[in-house]
Amino acid sequence: MDELRMHSPDLTGRNIDKIAELFPAVVTEGPDGARVIDFDLLRQELSGHTVEGPQERYQLNWPGKREALFAANAPVAKTLRPVRGESADFDTTRNIFIEGDNLDALKLLQESYLDKIKIIYIDPPYNTGNDFIYDDDFAENSTEYLAKSGQVDAAGNRLVANTEANGRFHSDWLSMMYPRLKLARNLLTDDGVIFISIDDNEVDNLKKIGSEIFGQQNFVAQIIWQKVYAPKNSARWFSEDHDYIVVFARNKERWQPQRLARTEDMEARYKNPDSDPRGPWKAENMSARNRYDAGVYPITAPSGRLVEGPPRGSYWRISEQKFAELDADNRIWWGADGNNTPAVKRFLSEVSAGRTPQTLWSYAEVGHTQDAKKALLRYVPFENTANVLNSVKPVELIQRILQLAGRPSDGDIVLDFFGGSATTAHAVLQQNLADGGNRRFISVQIHEPLPVPEPAFRSIFEMGLTRVRNLAAEIGSLDNAPRNLDLGFRVLKVDSTNLSDLLRTPDELGQGELDLFVDSVKPNRTGEDLVFQVLLDWGLELTMPIVPEPIDDHEVFVVEDGVLIACFEAKVSPAVVREMARRQPLRAVFRDSGFATDADRINAEQVFAEVSPATEVRAI
């Protein structure tokens, strides 16, 4: 019986496999026998001329970039543990909240959600001079750097503010963002898209690393969001009234934004002054400045007035023959008295159902920062104003992204790995209510205590849970809320691996036989903890239904009606093994120490071979 891998995926090995498929000649053996890439050969494979040494090329570089790339590929000995007590509708929901460092979380999601995330929205730190809470320990930590550069005194007190003159101002931010974006790209579907909020401090660098990770050809747009409704008179130079949202697609040829609904003002432009049976229409100018040799001809109006040709410097958009056809079909408007310069009638019924999205988003359509704060205060009962976040985004802003990024009923998974106060989760539930959609969310937030503890919550993560619980209660009380609307969430937390440290020195071993056998699972981990570890290792989605069943006084977990069945009891009886095999699951997993002897383990394998030969059987 093979042992189930209990660690995060080896991304470096996966990348080597991909390169080996394209260029098998560049894969060779390293000193320890491991596969490595001969980068000189790889450069030659990708070049049209002889490569003799390092070549100059256009790229963004910074101190710590190589360490950031390594951080993205390095495995992590951690897992996700379920917390039923903080969850809502744990057994049926398809939504997930994860508390922990998003770098760890993104690595843990690589197998289960590879190529499955349709929409990513993130609102990362804007690098305004504050220290990051995401300390990935690259080449050197911030404390070491500040000490070496003379920016702290002997007691460690900061002497210099984190201004752009500091050597790590941009490098720290880039090193924090690069591995996270690289891992996020792996999760996107082929027609997936990522929206990233940012301000002037790092927008240029964000576009550069985005182009490097997603490909310059997959850059979609740089949206300007008007975030305030009034200028700041205290501004020293200009009032900063906007932020940006940078958009990259996984594959730009596969993704296009959905059309937006027409506004009332747009609809009002269509009228029907001549009672045309085809309905409302609007007049469109028939002339254009682009050269069109067939678009120069005189026209006689119904009133008898001769229009000698298009306005000076322009051309009619249509040929004389096409004009005659349109006029015969009553598609030319001459004005109420038949004496106007002709215009083409564009009927509302023949116009596309939506409007093309633009790159300028006004607060009137998608909200502003004060709207965002009001929404947060509505659903979170703060007692200390110091805890109210100032950088939250309006729910309407994220709803606009959801409207553009996918269709309501496609079951899109929406990921936000800088979850904050759970605005994205809020927007998913609100938009599903608005259009009857079935989107689901994954929200990741690092553990960050509040400045002042609140009676109901202690951290930003718990603030987000409180917000969504209160929103769900409000939506659930509505008479018009769809019955199948998913208002629950599973709470998972990043934690150390479920495996015990089995490395023992000779002095630590006793003389008895039992000292030689140590359980591979930590004593404080539950069967449900192990189920989620198995879901991660087998690449199964973390929202699959999990039903614990008692079989012969054993706790057995049945996942998704037999996609997986597991028993992690300290001693597994033959009756349990046979009943599990009788159900013919796709996968079965046991605790390795649950078999007292090798013979018991072999017997279990034999039972599955006879009763359910297609089942993949593993042990942890």
N, C-alpha and C positions, 0 to 999 in steps of 0.2 A: 504494500500500500504506500503510494507516494505521499510525501509530506507536502502540505499546502504552503506556498510561499507566504510569509507573513511580514512583508515590508513593501515600501512604495516601489513603483515600476522603475526599472533601470533605463532611464531615458537616453543615457549615452549609448548603451547597447542597442536600443531601438534605432537611434540615428545612424549607427554604424551599419545596421542591417539595411537601412534605406540606401545609404551610399553604396553598399556592396551590390545591391540590385542594379544600380546604374553603372558603377565603375568597379567591377570585381578586382581589377588589377591593382587598385590602390590599397586594398586591405592586406595587411601583412601581420607577422607575429612580433609581439613586443618581447622584452627581455624575460618576462615572467610567463610567456606563452600565451598571453591574452591577445585578442585581435586589436590592432591599432591601425590608424590611417596614415599612409605615407603622403604627407601633405605636398611634398614636391611633385609627386606623381599626379596628385589630384589637381594641382595648379596647372600641370601640363595638359591634363585631360580637358580642362576648361579654357585652354588658351589656343589661339590660332597660330601662335609662333612659339619658338623655343624659349622656355622660361629658364633663366639662369640665376635669378635672385629675386629678392623682394621687389614688387612692382608698386609704384605710386598709384593710388586710386582715390576716388572721391568717397569719403566716409566720415562718420562722426566718431571721434575717439575721446576717451577721458581716462584719468587714473582710476583703476579698478574695473575697467570694462571686462577684462578676461576673467576676473574673479566673479563678476556678475553672471557671465555666461556659464561658468562652472557651477555657480549656485543654482541655476535653472536646471541643470542636468543631474546634479548630485542627488542620490536617493535620500530619503528621510525615514528614520526608524520611529514613526509615529502612526497613530490610527485615529479614527473618529469613533467616539463613544456616545451612544444615545442617552438622552436625558428625558425620560417620559414625564417626569413631574413638571417640567417647564414647557412641554409640548401641548398642542391642541389637536384633537382628532388624530392622535398618533397612528392608529391602525389603518386609517383610510386616506390621509392627506397625501398630496404629491408635492408639497412645498417644503423647503428646508431652510433652517437657520443654522449656521455654523459659527461657533465662537472659537477664535484662534488666529494665529498669524496666517494671513492669506497666502503667503508663499508655501507654507506647509499644506494648507487646504487645497491649493491648486494642484500640488503634486499628488495628493491623495485622491483627487478627482480624476486624474489622468486616464485611468483604466475604465472607470464606470461611465464617464461622460465624454470620452474621446469622440469628436465629430458629432456631438449631440446638442450642443448649445446653439440656439438660433440667434439670440440677442444678448449682447453684453453691454451694460452701461456701468461706468465707474466715475466716481468723483474723487480722485486721489488728492493727497496733500498738494497745495499750490506752491509750496516752496517760498513762503513769504518771510523766511528768516527764523522760523521756529525749529527746534530739534525734532527729528522724526521719532515716532514710536516704533517704526519698523527698522530694527537694528539687525541687519543680516550678517554683521561681522565680516566685512570684505577684507581688503588688504590690511587695514588697521581700523580700530574703532575710533569714534569721535573723541573720546577722552584722550587717547594716545596722541591723536593728531593735534588737539588743542594744546596739550602739554608741550609737544615738540615745537609748535609754532609760536609759543609764547603768549597764547591767548587766555591762559588761566594762571592763577598764582599758586603758591606752594600748597595752599589749602584746597585747591581745585575750584576756586571761585572764578567765574567767567570774567575776563577783562575786556573782551572785544565782542560786540554784537555780531550775529551771523549775517554779515552783509555780503554783497556780491564780490567784494574784494577778497573774501576768504577762499582759499584754494579748493575747498571741498563743497562750496556752495552748490554748484551745479552737479558736480561729480556724485555727491551723496544721493541726490535726487535721481539721477540717471541710473545709478547702480541699484537703487531701490526699485525703479519702475521696469528696467529692462528684463530681468528674469520673470517677473510677473506677467508682462505682456507676451513674452515668448511662450510661457505655459498656457496662457489664455488662448492664444491662437490655435493650439492643438485641440482645444475643446470646441471650437466653432464648427458648425456644419459647413458644407461646401458653399451654401448660399447664406451663411451667417454674416453678422455685421457687429462691429463694436463702436460705441459712442463714448467719447472721453471728454469730460468737462475739464477746462483748464483756463488759466488767465495769461496775461502777457509775460509773466516771469519765465515760463518754461514752454510756451506754445511752440516756439521754433524747434527746441530740442525734442519735444514730443513728436512733432511731425517727422523729424529725422530718424528717431529710433523706430517710430511706427513704420516708416518706409522701409527700413532695414529688416524689420521682423515680418511685416505683412507683404512687402514688395511695393515699390513706388507705384506700380501700375494698379495697385488696389486701393490707393488713396481715393476717397469719394468726395469729401467736402470739408470745409472749415466753416462751421455755422457760427454766426454772431447772435448771441442771446442778449437782449436788452434786460438787464437784471434789476434795474432800479427805475422808479417812475418819476423821480425828481433829481435834478443835479445836486451834487454835494458842494455847497458854497464854501466849505472848509478846504476844498482841494487846493493844493499849492500851484499846480499847473493846469491840468484838465480834470474834470470830474469823470472818473472811470465808470461808465454806465453799462458796460457790457462784459461778458465772459465769452469764451469760445467753446464749441463742442466739435472736436476733431473726429471724423468718421473714416474708418477703414473697413473694407469688406474682406472676407477670407478669399473670395474669388469674385472680383468686380463684374465679371461677365455673367455670373450666376445670380447676382442680387440686384434688385432695383427697388427703390422706395415705392410704397403704395401711394395712390393718389389720395389727397385730402378732400374732405367734403367741401362743396362750394359754400361760401358764406352767404348770408342774407343779402348783403350789398351786391355780391356778384349775381345772384338770382334776380335782383331788382333791375339790373341793367337790361334784361330781356323784356320787351313789351310787344304788343301786337296792335299798332295803330291802324293797320289796314284790315284787321279781322281775318288774317290768313288762317285757313283751316289747319295748317300744320303747327299752329301754336305760337308762343312768344318767340321773338327773335331780336337781334340787335344788328345795327348797320356797321359794317367793317369797311374801312378805307380801301378803295380799289387800286390805289397807287403805291409804288414802292421805289426806293432809290437804286436797288440793284438793277444793273443793265439787263434788259430783256427786249431784243429787237422786234419781237412780235407784239410787244406791248406799246406800240406807237401808232395810233389811229384816231380819227375823229369820231365823235358820237353825237347823235341827234336826240335831244331829250323829248319826252312826250309833249312838252309845251311848244316844241318847234325850235327851241334854242339850240344852236350848234356849239358843242364842246369840242374845240379844235384838237385837243389832245390832253394827255396827263399834265399836271403842274410842271413848270420848268424844273429841269434837273431830275425828273423821276419818270417812271414807266408804269403803264397799267400792269397789274399782276397777272392778267389773263389775256389770252389771244382774242382777236376779234370774233373768231368762230365760237369760242367758248362763251364769250360775252352774249352773243346772240342766243345761244342755247339757254343761258341762265335767265335772260330777259323774257324769253318765251315761256319759261317755267315760273314766272313771277318771283324770281329770286333777286331782282335788282330793285333797289329803293331809290325813287326819284324825288322824294319829298312829297308832302301833302298836296302841293300844287303841280307836281310833275315837272319842276324846273330846276331841281338840285343837281349838283354833280353826282353821278351815279355811285352807289355803294352796294356791296354784296350783303344780302340778308343771311345771317348765321343763326339757324334755329337752335333753340335750347335742347330740343329733343335729339338733335344730331351731334351735340357737343359731348365730349367725354364726360363720364359721370363724376369725375373729380378734378381737382386742380393740382398742378405740378408743385411740389414743395419747393420753397425758396431757402436761401441761406441766411436770410435775415429774419429772426424770430422776435416779435415785439412782445412786451410784457402783457399787452392787452389780450393776446392769444394764448400764451403759455405761462403766465404768471411772473411775479417778481419776488425778490427776497423777503419782503414783508408778508406776501401771501404764504410763502414757505414757513415762516415763523408762526403765523396764525394757525396753519394746519397742524404744526407740531404741538402748539399749546392746546389745541382743541382736543387732542387725543392722549396727551401725556400730562398727568396732574402734577406739575412741578410745585414744590414748596420753596425752592431756592433758585432765585433768578440766575445765579452764577452757573447753573447747569444747562441753561437754555442755549442750544447751539446757534451760532450766528452764520454758519456756512451751509445750512441745509438748502436743498433745492426744492422748488415748487413741485407738487405732485403733478400739476398740469404739464410741466416741462417733460417729465418722464413719460406721461401718457402720450404726448405728441410723438416721442421716440417709438413707443410701442405701436402706435397707429401706423407709422411709416415703415417699421422694420419687418412686419409680418402680418399675416391674416389672422383674424380672431380665433377661428376654429381649428387651427393647425396643431394645437397642443404645444406651442413653442415653449422651450425652457429659457427663462430670462435669468442671467447671472449678474450679480453685483458683488465684487469681491473687495470693495471698500464700502461696506453696507451702512455704516454710520447709524443714523436714527431710523433706518429701514424705509426711506422714502421710496425706493424702487419696489419693495414688497408692497407698500401701500398702493403705489400706482398700478401694479399688476392686478390687485383685487378690485380697485376702483374701475379700471378699464374693462375687466371681465364683467363687472356689473353693468357698465354702460353699453357694451356691444354683445353680451352673451358669450364672450370668449372663454376658452379653456387654457389660457396660458398658465404656467406655473413658475415659481421663482426659487432661486438658490441665493441666499444672502449671507455673506461672510464678513465678520467684524472681529478685529482683535480685541482681547480683553483690555479695556481702558477704563479705570475707575473714574467716577465723577469727581469734580472738584470738591463737592460737598455731598455726602451720602444722603439719598432720599429714603423716606420710609418704605416706598414701594419698589424701588430698584436702586442698584448700587453702581451700575456701569452703563456705558453707552449701549452695549449689546442688550442689556435688560431693558433699557429705555425703548429700544426698537421693538422688543417683544411686547411691552406694555402698549405701545402705539398700535400694533397690528391686532392685538387682542381686543382693544376698545373699538377699533374700526370694524373688526369682524362682528362684534356684538351689535353694532349699529346697523351694518348691512343685513345681518341675519334677522333683524326686527322689521325690515321693510316688507310690505305686502307684495311688492313687485320684484323681489329678489328671486333669481332663478333657483330652483330647488337643487340643481346639481352644482351650484357654485361652491368651489373648494375654499373654505375660509380657515382651514387648519394649517399646521406646520409641525414638522419634526425638528427638534432641537438636537444637534450633534455638537460635540466639543472635541477639538484637537487635543490629544493626550499622548503620552508615551506609549510605546508598543505594548500589546497584551502579553508578549513573551517575557519570561523571566531571564535574568542574566545567568546562563548556565556555566559560565567560566568559573572554575573553582581552583584554588591553589592546592598543592598536596597537603599543606598544613591544615586547610579548612575541611578536609575529608576525614570522617571518622573511620573506625574499623568495621562497623556493621555494614551489611549488604545494602541497607536502605539508603545509606549516605551516597552510594554510587548512582542512585536513580533520583533525579530531581524533576518535578513536574515542569513542563515547558511553559505553563501559563501562570501568570501572576495570581496570587491567592485572592486579591480583591476584585477580580474581574468576573462579571456575570456571564451566563450563557448568551444573553442578548448582546453584550459587548463583543463576544466572539462571533456572533452572527454577522454583525456589521463589519468586522474585520474580514470575514470570509467574502462578504459582498464586494468589498474593495478589491481583494486579491483576485477574485474571479471576474472582476469587471462588470458587476451587476449594479443596476440603478439602486440608489439608497432609499427610494420611496416604495420599493416593492412591498406588498402586504406580507406581514410576518405573523403567523398564528402559532402560539405555543400549544402543544397538545400533550396530555399525559398518556404515555404508553408503557404498560407494565411498571408503573411507579417511576418512570423516567420522564424527564422533561425533553420533549422533542420539538424542534422548531421547523415548521413547514412554510416555505417562502414561495409566494406566487403559485399556489396550487401545484407544487412539485417541481418548480424550476430548481429548487434546492431544498434538501432536507438535512437537518443536523441534530446530533446528540452530543453534548459535551459533558455527560455525567462521568464521575470519577471511575465508575465501573459499569460497563455496558453489557447487558445480558444478551444471550443468543436470541431470545424472543424478540427483543427490540430490533436487533439487526435484521431478523427475518421479516418483521412487519414493515420496516423501512424499505427493504428490498421489494416487498410485495407491491408497494405503491409505485414502483418503477419511476423514480424521480430522474431528472436529467443529471443531477449532481447529489452526492452524499458526502458528508464530512463528519469525522469523529475526533474526539480528543485522543491523542496518541497514548496517553497514560491510562485511558479507559479500558485498554486491553491488558489484562494481568500478565499474559505471556505472549511470545511470538506465535504460538499455536492458536491462541484466540484471535489474533489479528489475521492470520492466514485463513482461519475458518470463516471469518467475516467476509473476506475477499471472495472466498469460494461460494458463499451464499449469494452474493451479488452476481457472481459470474453465472450461476445457475438460474436465478430467479429474474434478474434484471441486468442482462449483460451490457446493455447500452449505457448504464449509469457510470459516470465518472466518480470514483471513490477516492477520497483524500483523507489525510489526518493532519492535525496540528499539534 
